[in-house]
């Protein structure tokens, strides 16, 4: 990749990030279609959706992604993943596509295009899977881990849960009797499926940050089920399931931390 192409890709990453940030700000401040993102979520009431406070994680995600955008402009003193032309090109390309999908999804969601939103969200999830698999296979410096892997790990963890929530909203929108009449059972099943996916991802990608993001998401579900202005403990089976899932994810993260320590010790 020539210097000009490299410079153009850096600018494109920066511009697309600003557009994504602006789109999300518009959804909150204007808001798009006269409803906030949380208000749209409330139009698809289901037992899996987390409490509104949980969405504060987006501030963390965008802040970490801002760090990545700045980091990709820097000239590292030590060999870095962003100084390797082929790898940095892939990372920037995947980031650009993910940011575009993020912005487009928001429009689909705000304008109640639930079918389209599911397709876009699945596309975003696939991009983040590819990006995190790439980062799990290459050698990273300490700065690479903080400015590249950490942002996309937290992002991936949240989007994993957001995808499940988006699909759940899709079923609510279709008003399928079998789903509507058995929401508690389906929610427990979905929570367990999510748990398997989360644990497998933590262990296969050696990614504790991903696990932390999913713990926060599951906590949001727990909080809503316990809150008086939420489900007010109406579904104890779901509450026990969520608590159990959180406990398992925490244990898997601890296990992976121990394994990571052993791997570093043996290097």
C-alpha positions as CSV (number, residue, x, y, z in Angstrom):
1,X,0.0,0.0,0.0
2,X,1.5,3.4,-1.1
3,X,1.9,6.3,1.3
4,X,-1.0,8.1,-0.4
5,X,-3.3,5.1,-0.1
6,X,-2.3,4.8,3.6
7,X,-3.1,8.5,4.2
8,X,-6.4,8.2,2.4
9,X,-7.4,5.2,4.5
10,X,-6.5,7.1,7.7
11,X,-8.7,10.0,6.7
12,X,-11.5,7.7,5.7
13,X,-11.4,6.0,9.1
14,X,-11.6,9.4,10.8
15,X,-14.4,10.8,8.6
16,X,-16.5,7.7,8.9
17,X,-16.1,7.7,12.6
18,X,-17.2,11.3,12.9
19,X,-20.3,10.5,10.7
20,X,-21.1,7.5,12.9
21,X,-20.8,9.7,16.0
22,X,-22.9,12.4,14.5
23,X,-25.6,10.0,13.5
24,X,-25.8,8.6,17.0
25,X,-25.8,12.1,18.5
26,X,-28.7,13.0,16.2
27,X,-30.7,9.9,17.3
28,X,-30.5,11.3,20.9
29,X,-30.6,15.0,20.5
30,X,-33.1,15.5,17.6
31,X,-34.2,12.6,17.9
32,X,-34.6,10.8,14.6
33,X,-38.2,10.0,13.8
34,X,-39.3,11.8,17.0
35,X,-38.2,8.9,19.3
36,X,-35.0,8.1,21.1
37,X,-33.4,4.7,20.6
38,X,-34.6,3.6,24.0
39,X,-38.2,4.7,23.2
40,X,-38.1,2.6,20.0
41,X,-36.9,-0.4,22.0
42,X,-39.9,0.1,24.3
43,X,-42.3,-0.3,21.4
44,X,-41.1,-4.0,21.2
45,X,-41.7,-5.0,24.9
46,X,-39.9,-8.3,25.7
47,X,-38.3,-10.0,28.7
48,X,-34.7,-10.0,27.2
49,X,-34.3,-6.2,26.7
50,X,-31.9,-4.7,29.2
51,X,-32.6,-1.6,31.3
52,X,-32.0,1.8,29.8
53,X,-29.0,2.6,32.0
54,X,-27.1,-0.3,30.3
55,X,-26.9,1.6,27.0
56,X,-24.4,4.0,28.7
57,X,-21.8,1.5,27.4
58,X,-22.1,3.2,24.0
59,X,-20.3,6.2,25.5
60,X,-17.4,3.9,26.6
61,X,-17.4,2.2,23.2
62,X,-17.3,5.5,21.2
63,X,-14.6,6.8,23.5
64,X,-12.4,3.7,23.0
65,X,-13.0,3.8,19.2
66,X,-11.9,7.5,19.3
67,X,-8.7,6.2,20.9
68,X,-8.3,3.8,18.0
69,X,-8.9,6.5,15.4
70,X,-6.2,8.7,17.0
71,X,-3.8,5.7,17.5
72,X,-4.0,4.7,13.8
73,X,-2.5,8.2,12.9
74,X,0.5,7.8,15.2
75,X,3.9,6.5,14.2
76,X,4.7,3.8,16.9
77,X,8.3,3.7,18.2
78,X,8.0,-0.1,18.4
79,X,6.7,-2.5,15.7
80,X,2.9,-2.3,15.9
81,X,0.0,-4.0,14.2
82,X,-0.9,-0.6,12.7
83,X,2.6,-0.3,11.2
84,X,2.2,-3.6,9.3
85,X,0.6,-2.5,5.9
86,X,-1.5,-5.6,5.1
87,X,-2.9,-6.0,8.7
88,X,-3.6,-2.3,9.2
89,X,-5.4,-2.2,5.8
90,X,-7.6,-5.0,6.9
91,X,-8.3,-3.5,10.3
92,X,-9.1,-0.1,8.8
93,X,-11.3,-1.6,6.2
94,X,-13.3,-3.7,8.7
95,X,-13.7,-0.6,10.9
96,X,-15.0,1.5,8.1
97,X,-17.6,-1.1,7.1
98,X,-18.6,-1.6,10.8
99,X,-19.1,2.1,11.2
100,X,-21.2,2.4,8.1
101,X,-23.4,-0.5,9.2
102,X,-23.7,1.1,12.7
103,X,-25.0,4.3,11.2
104,X,-27.3,2.6,8.7
105,X,-28.7,0.3,11.4
106,X,-29.6,3.3,13.5
107,X,-31.7,4.8,10.7
108,X,-33.4,1.5,10.1
109,X,-34.1,1.1,13.9
110,X,-35.3,4.7,14.4
111,X,-37.7,4.5,11.5
112,X,-39.1,1.1,12.7
113,X,-37.7,-0.9,9.8
114,X,-37.3,-4.0,12.1
115,X,-36.7,-6.5,9.3
116,X,-33.9,-4.4,7.8
117,X,-32.4,-3.7,11.2
118,X,-31.9,-7.4,11.9
119,X,-30.1,-7.9,8.6
120,X,-27.8,-4.9,9.2
121,X,-27.2,-5.9,12.8
122,X,-26.2,-9.5,11.7
123,X,-23.8,-7.9,9.1
124,X,-22.2,-5.7,11.8
125,X,-21.8,-8.8,14.1
126,X,-20.1,-10.7,11.3
127,X,-17.7,-7.8,10.7
128,X,-16.8,-7.7,14.4
129,X,-16.3,-11.4,14.5
130,X,-13.9,-11.2,11.6
131,X,-12.0,-8.3,13.2
132,X,-11.7,-9.9,16.6
133,X,-10.6,-13.3,15.2
134,X,-7.9,-11.4,13.3
135,X,-6.7,-9.6,16.4
136,X,-6.7,-12.9,18.4
137,X,-4.2,-14.4,15.9
138,X,-1.6,-11.7,15.7
139,X,1.1,-10.5,18.1
140,X,0.1,-7.2,19.8
141,X,2.1,-4.7,21.7
142,X,0.7,-3.3,25.0
143,X,-0.5,-0.2,23.1
144,X,-2.1,-2.4,20.4
145,X,-4.0,-4.2,23.1
146,X,-5.4,-1.0,24.6
147,X,-6.0,1.1,21.5
148,X,-7.0,-1.7,19.0
149,X,-8.1,-4.9,20.7
150,X,-9.8,-3.4,23.7
151,X,-12.2,-1.1,21.8
152,X,-13.3,-3.9,19.3
153,X,-13.6,-6.4,22.1
154,X,-16.0,-4.3,24.1
155,X,-17.8,-3.4,20.9
156,X,-18.1,-7.0,19.9
157,X,-19.4,-8.1,23.4
158,X,-22.1,-5.5,23.3
159,X,-23.2,-6.1,19.7
160,X,-23.4,-9.9,20.5
161,X,-26.2,-9.1,23.1
162,X,-27.7,-6.3,20.9
163,X,-28.1,-8.8,18.0
164,X,-30.0,-11.2,20.2
165,X,-32.1,-8.3,21.5
166,X,-32.7,-7.1,17.9
167,X,-33.9,-10.6,16.8
168,X,-36.1,-10.8,19.9
169,X,-37.7,-7.5,19.0
170,X,-38.3,-8.9,15.5
171,X,-40.3,-11.8,16.9
172,X,-42.3,-9.4,19.1
173,X,-43.1,-7.2,16.0
174,X,-44.4,-10.3,14.1
175,X,-46.7,-11.1,17.0
176,X,-46.1,-14.8,16.8
177,X,-48.6,-16.4,19.2
178,X,-46.3,-19.2,20.2
179,X,-43.5,-16.7,21.1
180,X,-45.8,-14.2,22.7
181,X,-47.5,-16.8,24.9
182,X,-44.3,-18.4,26.1
183,X,-42.0,-15.4,26.6
184,X,-40.5,-16.5,30.0
185,X,-39.5,-19.9,28.6
186,X,-38.1,-18.4,25.4
187,X,-36.2,-15.8,27.4
188,X,-34.5,-18.4,29.5
189,X,-33.6,-20.4,26.4
190,X,-32.2,-17.3,24.7
191,X,-30.2,-16.4,27.8
192,X,-28.7,-19.9,27.9
193,X,-27.9,-19.8,24.2
194,X,-26.2,-16.5,24.7
195,X,-24.2,-17.9,27.6
196,X,-22.9,-20.7,25.4
197,X,-21.9,-18.3,22.7
198,X,-20.3,-15.9,25.1
199,X,-18.2,-18.5,26.9
200,X,-17.1,-20.2,23.7
201,X,-16.0,-16.7,22.4
202,X,-14.1,-15.8,25.5
203,X,-12.2,-19.1,25.5
204,X,-11.5,-19.3,21.7
205,X,-10.5,-15.6,21.3
206,X,-8.8,-15.4,24.8
207,X,-10.9,-12.3,25.2
208,X,-11.8,-11.2,28.8
209,X,-12.8,-7.7,27.8
210,X,-15.5,-9.2,25.5
211,X,-16.8,-11.2,28.5
212,X,-16.9,-8.0,30.7
213,X,-19.1,-6.3,28.1
214,X,-21.5,-9.2,28.1
215,X,-21.6,-9.2,31.9
216,X,-22.7,-5.6,31.8
217,X,-25.4,-6.4,29.3
218,X,-26.7,-9.4,31.4
219,X,-26.7,-7.1,34.4
220,X,-28.9,-4.7,32.5
221,X,-31.4,-7.5,32.0
222,X,-31.2,-8.5,35.7
223,X,-31.7,-4.8,36.8
224,X,-34.8,-4.4,34.6
225,X,-36.3,-7.5,36.0
226,X,-35.7,-6.5,39.6
227,X,-36.6,-2.8,39.3
228,X,-40.0,-1.5,40.3
229,X,-40.3,0.5,37.1
230,X,-39.3,-2.6,35.2
231,X,-40.6,-6.1,35.6
232,X,-40.6,-5.8,39.4
233,X,-39.5,-9.4,40.0
234,X,-42.5,-10.8,38.2
235,X,-40.3,-13.5,36.6
236,X,-38.1,-15.2,39.2
237,X,-37.1,-18.0,36.8
238,X,-35.5,-15.4,34.5
239,X,-33.9,-13.6,37.4
240,X,-32.3,-16.8,38.6
241,X,-31.2,-17.7,35.1
242,X,-29.5,-14.3,34.5
243,X,-27.7,-14.5,37.9
244,X,-26.5,-18.0,37.0
245,X,-25.3,-16.8,33.6
246,X,-23.5,-13.8,35.0
247,X,-21.8,-16.1,37.6
248,X,-20.7,-18.5,34.9
249,X,-19.3,-15.7,32.6
250,X,-17.4,-14.3,35.6
251,X,-15.9,-17.7,36.3
252,X,-14.9,-18.2,32.7
253,X,-13.3,-14.8,32.7
254,X,-11.3,-15.6,35.8
255,X,-10.3,-19.0,34.3
256,X,-9.1,-17.2,31.1
257,X,-7.2,-14.6,33.2
258,X,-5.3,-17.5,34.9
259,X,-4.6,-19.1,31.5
260,X,-3.4,-15.8,30.1
261,X,-1.0,-15.3,33.1
262,X,0.4,-18.8,32.5
263,X,0.9,-18.1,28.8
264,X,2.8,-14.9,29.5
265,X,4.9,-16.7,32.2
266,X,5.9,-19.4,29.7
267,X,7.0,-17.0,27.0
